[in-house]
Amino acid sequence: MNITISLAPLISLIAGILILVMPKLLNYIVAIYLIAIGLIGIFNLSL
């Protein structure tokens, strides 16, 4: 049984949970998320 998880949905899930827990971190979480998604797109990472 193999379970494969894409990196982008995992990052967005973690970001969403952090925003719910600590709304003051919204700007940082969005910035980190956008940078991560950009890097994934540039380097074609699919983990």
PDB file of N, H, CA, C and O in Angstrom:
ATOM      1  N   MET A   1       0.853  -1.186   0.000  1.00  0.00           N
ATOM      2  CA  MET A   1       0.000   0.000   0.000  1.00  0.00           C
ATOM      3  C   MET A   1       0.892   1.240   0.000  1.00  0.00           C
ATOM      4  O   MET A   1       1.620   1.490   0.961  1.00  0.00           O
ATOM      5  N   ASN A   2       0.830   2.001  -1.070  1.00  0.00           N
ATOM      6  H   ASN A   2       0.239   1.797  -1.851  1.00  0.00           H
ATOM      7  CA  ASN A   2       1.623   3.220  -1.170  1.00  0.00           C
ATOM      8  C   ASN A   2       0.722   4.438  -1.070  1.00  0.00           C
ATOM      9  O   ASN A   2      -0.313   4.512  -1.733  1.00  0.00           O
ATOM     10  N   ILE A   3       1.114   5.380  -0.251  1.00  0.00           N
ATOM     11  H   ILE A   3       1.955   5.320   0.287  1.00  0.00           H
ATOM     12  CA  ILE A   3       0.391   6.636  -0.125  1.00  0.00           C
ATOM     13  C   ILE A   3       1.304   7.744  -0.616  1.00  0.00           C
ATOM     14  O   ILE A   3       2.397   7.937  -0.082  1.00  0.00           O
ATOM     15  N   THR A   4       0.862   8.470  -1.628  1.00  0.00           N
ATOM     16  H   THR A   4      -0.025   8.313  -2.062  1.00  0.00           H
ATOM     17  CA  THR A   4       1.655   9.586  -2.133  1.00  0.00           C
ATOM     18  C   THR A   4       0.929  10.888  -1.829  1.00  0.00           C
ATOM     19  O   THR A   4      -0.275  11.008  -2.052  1.00  0.00           O
ATOM     20  N   ILE A   5       1.661  11.842  -1.327  1.00  0.00           N
ATOM     21  H   ILE A   5       2.639  11.745  -1.145  1.00  0.00           H
ATOM     22  CA  ILE A   5       1.108  13.144  -0.969  1.00  0.00           C
ATOM     23  C   ILE A   5       1.863  14.200  -1.748  1.00  0.00           C
ATOM     24  O   ILE A   5       3.093  14.240  -1.718  1.00  0.00           O
ATOM     25  N   SER A   6       1.132  15.057  -2.447  1.00  0.00           N
ATOM     26  H   SER A   6       0.133  15.025  -2.472  1.00  0.00           H
ATOM     27  CA  SER A   6       1.764  16.156  -3.156  1.00  0.00           C
ATOM     28  C   SER A   6       2.193  17.214  -2.147  1.00  0.00           C
ATOM     29  O   SER A   6       1.596  17.361  -1.081  1.00  0.00           O
ATOM     30  N   LEU A   7       3.223  17.932  -2.506  1.00  0.00           N
ATOM     31  H   LEU A   7       3.707  17.812  -3.373  1.00  0.00           H
ATOM     32  CA  LEU A   7       3.774  18.912  -1.579  1.00  0.00           C
ATOM     33  C   LEU A   7       2.897  20.155  -1.451  1.00  0.00           C
ATOM     34  O   LEU A   7       2.720  20.661  -0.343  1.00  0.00           O
ATOM     35  N   ALA A   8       2.346  20.656  -2.546  1.00  0.00           N
ATOM     36  H   ALA A   8       2.490  20.245  -3.446  1.00  0.00           H
ATOM     37  CA  ALA A   8       1.555  21.887  -2.515  1.00  0.00           C
ATOM     38  C   ALA A   8       0.312  21.772  -1.626  1.00  0.00           C
ATOM     39  O   ALA A   8       0.084  22.658  -0.803  1.00  0.00           O
ATOM     40  N   PRO A   9      -0.502  20.713  -1.759  1.00  0.00           N
ATOM     41  CA  PRO A   9      -1.661  20.609  -0.861  1.00  0.00           C
ATOM     42  C   PRO A   9      -1.270  20.460   0.609  1.00  0.00           C
ATOM     43  O   PRO A   9      -1.969  20.952   1.496  1.00  0.00           O
ATOM     44  N   LEU A  10      -0.173  19.792   0.858  1.00  0.00           N
ATOM     45  H   LEU A  10       0.395  19.392   0.138  1.00  0.00           H
ATOM     46  CA  LEU A  10       0.284  19.631   2.239  1.00  0.00           C
ATOM     47  C   LEU A  10       0.677  20.978   2.835  1.00  0.00           C
ATOM     48  O   LEU A  10       0.342  21.275   3.982  1.00  0.00           O
ATOM     49  N   ILE A  11       1.390  21.792   2.055  1.00  0.00           N
ATOM     50  H   ILE A  11       1.662  21.550   1.123  1.00  0.00           H
ATOM     51  CA  ILE A  11       1.786  23.119   2.522  1.00  0.00           C
ATOM     52  C   ILE A  11       0.558  23.980   2.774  1.00  0.00           C
ATOM     53  O   ILE A  11       0.498  24.693   3.776  1.00  0.00           O
ATOM     54  N   SER A  12      -0.422  23.924   1.875  1.00  0.00           N
ATOM     55  H   SER A  12      -0.372  23.345   1.061  1.00  0.00           H
ATOM     56  CA  SER A  12      -1.610  24.751   2.053  1.00  0.00           C
ATOM     57  C   SER A  12      -2.421  24.307   3.266  1.00  0.00           C
ATOM     58  O   SER A  12      -3.011  25.143   3.951  1.00  0.00           O
ATOM     59  N   LEU A  13      -2.459  23.014   3.540  1.00  0.00           N
ATOM     60  H   LEU A  13      -1.980  22.335   2.984  1.00  0.00           H
ATOM     61  CA  LEU A  13      -3.161  22.519   4.724  1.00  0.00           C
ATOM     62  C   LEU A  13      -2.500  23.023   6.000  1.00  0.00           C
ATOM     63  O   LEU A  13      -3.179  23.489   6.916  1.00  0.00           O
ATOM     64  N   ILE A  14      -1.187  22.929   6.057  1.00  0.00           N
ATOM     65  H   ILE A  14      -0.636  22.551   5.313  1.00  0.00           H
ATOM     66  CA  ILE A  14      -0.456  23.411   7.233  1.00  0.00           C
ATOM     67  C   ILE A  14      -0.645  24.916   7.399  1.00  0.00           C
ATOM     68  O   ILE A  14      -0.844  25.398   8.514  1.00  0.00           O
ATOM     69  N   ALA A  15      -0.583  25.663   6.286  1.00  0.00           N
ATOM     70  H   ALA A  15      -0.421  25.272   5.380  1.00  0.00           H
ATOM     71  CA  ALA A  15      -0.772  27.114   6.348  1.00  0.00           C
ATOM     72  C   ALA A  15      -2.162  27.453   6.850  1.00  0.00           C
ATOM     73  O   ALA A  15      -2.317  28.357   7.671  1.00  0.00           O
ATOM     74  N   GLY A  16      -3.175  26.745   6.372  1.00  0.00           N
ATOM     75  H   GLY A  16      -3.048  26.010   5.705  1.00  0.00           H
ATOM     76  CA  GLY A  16      -4.548  26.998   6.820  1.00  0.00           C
ATOM     77  C   GLY A  16      -4.732  26.744   8.302  1.00  0.00           C
ATOM     78  O   GLY A  16      -5.402  27.515   8.990  1.00  0.00           O
ATOM     79  N   ILE A  17      -4.144  25.673   8.795  1.00  0.00           N
ATOM     80  H   ILE A  17      -3.600  25.047   8.237  1.00  0.00           H
ATOM     81  CA  ILE A  17      -4.242  25.359  10.225  1.00  0.00           C
ATOM     82  C   ILE A  17      -3.547  26.436  11.055  1.00  0.00           C
ATOM     83  O   ILE A  17      -4.076  26.869  12.079  1.00  0.00           O
ATOM     84  N   LEU A  18      -2.363  26.869  10.617  1.00  0.00           N
ATOM     85  H   LEU A  18      -1.934  26.517   9.785  1.00  0.00           H
ATOM     86  CA  LEU A  18      -1.648  27.908  11.357  1.00  0.00           C
ATOM     87  C   LEU A  18      -2.413  29.222  11.366  1.00  0.00           C
ATOM     88  O   LEU A  18      -2.406  29.927  12.375  1.00  0.00           O
ATOM     89  N   ILE A  19      -3.077  29.569  10.257  1.00  0.00           N
ATOM     90  H   ILE A  19      -3.082  28.996   9.437  1.00  0.00           H
ATOM     91  CA  ILE A  19      -3.868  30.794  10.214  1.00  0.00           C
ATOM     92  C   ILE A  19      -5.042  30.700  11.183  1.00  0.00           C
ATOM     93  O   ILE A  19      -5.379  31.683  11.843  1.00  0.00           O
ATOM     94  N   LEU A  20      -5.669  29.525  11.273  1.00  0.00           N
ATOM     95  H   LEU A  20      -5.396  28.727  10.736  1.00  0.00           H
ATOM     96  CA  LEU A  20      -6.776  29.361  12.221  1.00  0.00           C
ATOM     97  C   LEU A  20      -6.301  29.478  13.661  1.00  0.00           C
ATOM     98  O   LEU A  20      -6.987  30.062  14.499  1.00  0.00           O
ATOM     99  N   VAL A  21      -5.135  28.929  13.947  1.00  0.00           N
ATOM    100  H   VAL A  21      -4.578  28.454  13.265  1.00  0.00           H
ATOM    101  CA  VAL A  21      -4.619  28.928  15.320  1.00  0.00           C
ATOM    102  C   VAL A  21      -4.078  30.299  15.706  1.00  0.00           C
ATOM    103  O   VAL A  21      -4.340  30.783  16.808  1.00  0.00           O
ATOM    104  N   MET A  22      -3.327  30.925  14.808  1.00  0.00           N
ATOM    105  H   MET A  22      -3.115  30.532  13.913  1.00  0.00           H
ATOM    106  CA  MET A  22      -2.690  32.209  15.108  1.00  0.00           C
ATOM    107  C   MET A  22      -2.934  33.199  13.966  1.00  0.00           C
ATOM    108  O   MET A  22      -2.084  33.338  13.086  1.00  0.00           O
ATOM    109  N   PRO A  23      -4.080  33.891  13.965  1.00  0.00           N
ATOM    110  CA  PRO A  23      -4.408  34.795  12.857  1.00  0.00           C
ATOM    111  C   PRO A  23      -3.405  35.929  12.655  1.00  0.00           C
ATOM    112  O   PRO A  23      -3.327  36.483  11.559  1.00  0.00           O
ATOM    113  N   LYS A  24      -2.640  36.286  13.679  1.00  0.00           N
ATOM    114  H   LYS A  24      -2.704  35.835  14.570  1.00  0.00           H
ATOM    115  CA  LYS A  24      -1.672  37.373  13.543  1.00  0.00           C
ATOM    116  C   LYS A  24      -0.525  37.000  12.608  1.00  0.00           C
ATOM    117  O   LYS A  24       0.182  37.881  12.118  1.00  0.00           O
ATOM    118  N   LEU A  25      -0.333  35.713  12.355  1.00  0.00           N
ATOM    119  H   LEU A  25      -0.907  34.997  12.753  1.00  0.00           H
ATOM    120  CA  LEU A  25       0.742  35.258  11.477  1.00  0.00           C
ATOM    121  C   LEU A  25       0.325  35.217  10.009  1.00  0.00           C
ATOM    122  O   LEU A  25       1.079  34.726   9.169  1.00  0.00           O
ATOM    123  N   LEU A  26      -0.857  35.722   9.690  1.00  0.00           N
ATOM    124  H   LEU A  26      -1.469  36.122  10.372  1.00  0.00           H
ATOM    125  CA  LEU A  26      -1.404  35.593   8.342  1.00  0.00           C
ATOM    126  C   LEU A  26      -0.449  36.104   7.270  1.00  0.00           C
ATOM    127  O   LEU A  26      -0.225  35.413   6.275  1.00  0.00           O
ATOM    128  N   ASN A  27       0.118  37.293   7.446  1.00  0.00           N
ATOM    129  H   ASN A  27      -0.064  37.853   8.254  1.00  0.00           H
ATOM    130  CA  ASN A  27       1.012  37.855   6.429  1.00  0.00           C
ATOM    131  C   ASN A  27       2.227  36.973   6.198  1.00  0.00           C
ATOM    132  O   ASN A  27       2.610  36.737   5.052  1.00  0.00           O
ATOM    133  N   TYR A  28       2.832  36.487   7.259  1.00  0.00           N
ATOM    134  H   TYR A  28       2.521  36.679   8.189  1.00  0.00           H
ATOM    135  CA  TYR A  28       4.018  35.649   7.127  1.00  0.00           C
ATOM    136  C   TYR A  28       3.682  34.312   6.479  1.00  0.00           C
ATOM    137  O   TYR A  28       4.418  33.828   5.619  1.00  0.00           O
ATOM    138  N   ILE A  29       2.565  33.719   6.896  1.00  0.00           N
ATOM    139  H   ILE A  29       1.968  34.112   7.595  1.00  0.00           H
ATOM    140  CA  ILE A  29       2.182  32.419   6.358  1.00  0.00           C
ATOM    141  C   ILE A  29       1.890  32.529   4.869  1.00  0.00           C
ATOM    142  O   ILE A  29       2.313  31.675   4.089  1.00  0.00           O
ATOM    143  N   VAL A  30       1.171  33.575   4.466  1.00  0.00           N
ATOM    144  H   VAL A  30       0.828  34.269   5.099  1.00  0.00           H
ATOM    145  CA  VAL A  30       0.862  33.755   3.044  1.00  0.00           C
ATOM    146  C   VAL A  30       2.139  33.972   2.246  1.00  0.00           C
ATOM    147  O   VAL A  30       2.293  33.416   1.159  1.00  0.00           O
ATOM    148  N   ALA A  31       3.057  34.774   2.775  1.00  0.00           N
ATOM    149  H   ALA A  31       2.932  35.225   3.658  1.00  0.00           H
ATOM    150  CA  ALA A  31       4.312  35.028   2.071  1.00  0.00           C
ATOM    151  C   ALA A  31       5.125  33.744   1.926  1.00  0.00           C
ATOM    152  O   ALA A  31       5.637  33.464   0.843  1.00  0.00           O
ATOM    153  N   ILE A  32       5.250  32.971   2.981  1.00  0.00           N
ATOM    154  H   ILE A  32       4.834  33.199   3.862  1.00  0.00           H
ATOM    155  CA  ILE A  32       6.004  31.720   2.926  1.00  0.00           C
ATOM    156  C   ILE A  32       5.333  30.738   1.974  1.00  0.00           C
ATOM    157  O   ILE A  32       6.006  30.034   1.221  1.00  0.00           O
ATOM    158  N   TYR A  33       3.994  30.694   2.011  1.00  0.00           N
ATOM    159  H   TYR A  33       3.448  31.266   2.623  1.00  0.00           H
ATOM    160  CA  TYR A  33       3.258  29.801   1.120  1.00  0.00           C
ATOM    161  C   TYR A  33       3.507  30.157  -0.348  1.00  0.00           C
ATOM    162  O   TYR A  33       3.766  29.282  -1.174  1.00  0.00           O
ATOM    163  N   LEU A  34       3.426  31.440  -0.656  1.00  0.00           N
ATOM    164  H   LEU A  34       3.216  32.151   0.015  1.00  0.00           H
ATOM    165  CA  LEU A  34       3.630  31.865  -2.042  1.00  0.00           C
ATOM    166  C   LEU A  34       5.055  31.587  -2.512  1.00  0.00           C
ATOM    167  O   LEU A  34       5.264  31.177  -3.654  1.00  0.00           O
ATOM    168  N   ILE A  35       6.019  31.804  -1.647  1.00  0.00           N
ATOM    169  H   ILE A  35       5.849  32.137  -0.720  1.00  0.00           H
ATOM    170  CA  ILE A  35       7.406  31.504  -1.997  1.00  0.00           C
ATOM    171  C   ILE A  35       7.578  30.004  -2.225  1.00  0.00           C
ATOM    172  O   ILE A  35       8.226  29.597  -3.190  1.00  0.00           O
ATOM    173  N   ALA A  36       7.010  29.188  -1.356  1.00  0.00           N
ATOM    174  H   ALA A  36       6.484  29.519  -0.573  1.00  0.00           H
ATOM    175  CA  ALA A  36       7.135  27.732  -1.492  1.00  0.00           C
ATOM    176  C   ALA A  36       6.481  27.247  -2.785  1.00  0.00           C
ATOM    177  O   ALA A  36       7.061  26.426  -3.497  1.00  0.00           O
ATOM    178  N   ILE A  37       5.284  27.741  -3.097  1.00  0.00           N
ATOM    179  H   ILE A  37       4.813  28.407  -2.519  1.00  0.00           H
ATOM    180  CA  ILE A  37       4.593  27.322  -4.317  1.00  0.00           C
ATOM    181  C   ILE A  37       5.378  27.783  -5.543  1.00  0.00           C
ATOM    182  O   ILE A  37       5.449  27.065  -6.541  1.00  0.00           O
ATOM    183  N   GLY A  38       5.958  28.960  -5.474  1.00  0.00           N
ATOM    184  H   GLY A  38       5.900  29.543  -4.663  1.00  0.00           H
ATOM    185  CA  GLY A  38       6.786  29.447  -6.572  1.00  0.00           C
ATOM    186  C   GLY A  38       8.004  28.575  -6.796  1.00  0.00           C
ATOM    187  O   GLY A  38       8.339  28.257  -7.937  1.00  0.00           O
ATOM    188  N   LEU A  39       8.666  28.187  -5.725  1.00  0.00           N
ATOM    189  H   LEU A  39       8.393  28.445  -4.798  1.00  0.00           H
ATOM    190  CA  LEU A  39       9.838  27.313  -5.842  1.00  0.00           C
ATOM    191  C   LEU A  39       9.462  25.938  -6.379  1.00  0.00           C
ATOM    192  O   LEU A  39      10.193  25.349  -7.176  1.00  0.00           O
ATOM    193  N   ILE A  40       8.310  25.433  -5.933  1.00  0.00           N
ATOM    194  H   ILE A  40       7.716  25.911  -5.286  1.00  0.00           H
ATOM    195  CA  ILE A  40       7.839  24.140  -6.435  1.00  0.00           C
ATOM    196  C   ILE A  40       7.603  24.235  -7.939  1.00  0.00           C
ATOM    197  O   ILE A  40       7.968  23.330  -8.690  1.00  0.00           O
ATOM    198  N   GLY A  41       6.993  25.331  -8.372  1.00  0.00           N
ATOM    199  H   GLY A  41       6.697  26.066  -7.762  1.00  0.00           H
ATOM    200  CA  GLY A  41       6.732  25.507  -9.796  1.00  0.00           C
ATOM    201  C   GLY A  41       8.001  25.684 -10.614  1.00  0.00           C
ATOM    202  O   GLY A  41       8.107  25.141 -11.713  1.00  0.00           O
ATOM    203  N   ILE A  42       8.951  26.426 -10.102  1.00  0.00           N
ATOM    204  H   ILE A  42       8.864  26.867  -9.208  1.00  0.00           H
ATOM    205  CA  ILE A  42      10.192  26.686 -10.839  1.00  0.00           C
ATOM    206  C   ILE A  42      11.022  25.409 -10.990  1.00  0.00           C
ATOM    207  O   ILE A  42      11.542  25.127 -12.070  1.00  0.00           O
ATOM    208  N   PHE A  43      11.142  24.659  -9.932  1.00  0.00           N
ATOM    209  H   PHE A  43      10.720  24.888  -9.055  1.00  0.00           H
ATOM    210  CA  PHE A  43      12.009  23.479  -9.949  1.00  0.00           C
ATOM    211  C   PHE A  43      11.256  22.181 -10.236  1.00  0.00           C
ATOM    212  O   PHE A  43      11.843  21.101 -10.165  1.00  0.00           O
ATOM    213  N   ASN A  44       9.956  22.272 -10.561  1.00  0.00           N
ATOM    214  H   ASN A  44       9.479  23.149 -10.618  1.00  0.00           H
ATOM    215  CA  ASN A  44       9.141  21.099 -10.866  1.00  0.00           C
ATOM    216  C   ASN A  44       9.254  20.017  -9.809  1.00  0.00           C
ATOM    217  O   ASN A  44       9.460  18.849 -10.138  1.00  0.00           O
ATOM    218  N   LEU A  45       9.124  20.387  -8.558  1.00  0.00           N
ATOM    219  H   LEU A  45       8.956  21.336  -8.291  1.00  0.00           H
ATOM    220  CA  LEU A  45       9.200  19.416  -7.477  1.00  0.00           C
ATOM    221  C   LEU A  45       7.840  18.748  -7.302  1.00  0.00           C
ATOM    222  O   LEU A  45       6.818  19.430  -7.230  1.00  0.00           O
ATOM    223  N   SER A  46       7.824  17.451  -7.233  1.00  0.00           N
ATOM    224  H   SER A  46       8.655  16.897  -7.291  1.00  0.00           H
ATOM    225  CA  SER A  46       6.591  16.723  -6.931  1.00  0.00           C
ATOM    226  C   SER A  46       6.954  15.620  -5.961  1.00  0.00           C
ATOM    227  O   SER A  46       7.279  14.499  -6.352  1.00  0.00           O
ATOM    228  N   LEU A  47       6.892  15.963  -4.694  1.00  0.00           N
ATOM    229  H   LEU A  47       6.628  16.874  -4.376  1.00  0.00           H
ATOM    230  CA  LEU A  47       7.269  14.998  -3.657  1.00  0.00           C
ATOM    231  C   LEU A  47       6.079  14.264  -3.121  1.00  0.00           C
ATOM    232  O   LEU A  47       6.223  13.415  -2.241  1.00  0.00           O
TER     233      LEU A  47
END
